[in-house]
Amino acid sequence: MHVMEQQLASQHTRSQIEQAEQLRHSRRLRTLRRARRMEHRAEHRMVQAWRRAAELRTGLESLDY
């Protein structure tokens, strides 16, 4: 009977470890996706800023002439 309890306890422990590993994996994936979204948004804002700067430069150049 005691052996059976030990086996159940070790199976439960193994199950908890596997569950924790799966949670860690899914959290890493979520963090990675969030980081990629943030990077994409930052790149988009940077491109918009470059375009706006180019528009302003063009406007200033036309005032010089």
C-alpha positions as CSV (number, residue, x, y, z in Angstrom):
1,M,0.0,0.0,0.0
2,H,2.8,2.4,0.9
3,V,4.5,1.8,-2.5
4,M,1.2,2.6,-4.2
5,E,1.0,5.9,-2.4
6,Q,4.6,6.7,-3.4
7,Q,3.9,6.0,-7.0
8,L,0.8,8.2,-7.0
9,A,2.8,11.0,-5.3
10,S,5.6,10.8,-7.9
11,Q,3.1,10.7,-10.8
12,H,1.4,13.8,-9.3
13,T,4.8,15.5,-8.9
14,R,5.7,14.6,-12.5
15,S,2.4,15.9,-13.7
16,Q,2.9,19.2,-11.8
17,I,6.4,19.6,-13.3
18,E,5.0,19.0,-16.8
19,Q,2.3,21.5,-16.2
20,A,4.8,24.1,-15.0
21,E,6.9,23.6,-18.1
22,Q,4.0,24.0,-20.4
23,L,3.0,27.2,-18.6
24,R,6.5,28.5,-18.8
25,H,6.5,27.7,-22.6
26,S,3.2,29.5,-23.2
27,R,4.2,32.5,-21.1
28,R,7.4,32.7,-23.2
29,L,5.4,32.6,-26.4
30,R,3.1,35.3,-25.2
31,T,6.0,37.5,-24.2
32,L,7.7,36.9,-27.5
33,R,4.4,37.8,-29.4
34,R,4.0,40.9,-27.3
35,A,7.6,42.0,-28.0
36,R,7.1,41.4,-31.7
37,R,4.0,43.5,-31.8
38,M,5.8,46.3,-29.9
39,E,8.7,46.1,-32.3
40,H,6.3,46.3,-35.3
41,R,4.5,49.3,-33.9
42,A,7.8,51.0,-33.2
43,E,9.0,50.4,-36.7
44,H,5.7,51.7,-38.1
45,R,6.0,54.9,-36.0
46,M,9.6,55.3,-37.1
47,V,8.7,55.1,-40.8
48,Q,5.9,57.6,-40.2
49,A,8.4,60.0,-38.5
50,W,10.8,59.7,-41.5
51,R,8.0,60.4,-43.9
52,R,6.9,63.4,-41.9
53,A,10.5,64.7,-41.6
54,A,10.9,64.3,-45.4
55,E,7.7,66.3,-46.0
56,L,8.9,69.0,-43.6
57,R,12.3,69.2,-45.4
58,T,10.6,69.5,-48.7
59,G,8.4,72.3,-47.4
60,L,11.4,74.1,-46.0
61,E,13.4,73.7,-49.2
62,S,10.6,75.2,-51.2
63,L,10.6,78.2,-48.9
64,D,14.3,78.8,-49.5
65,Y,13.8,79.3,-53.2
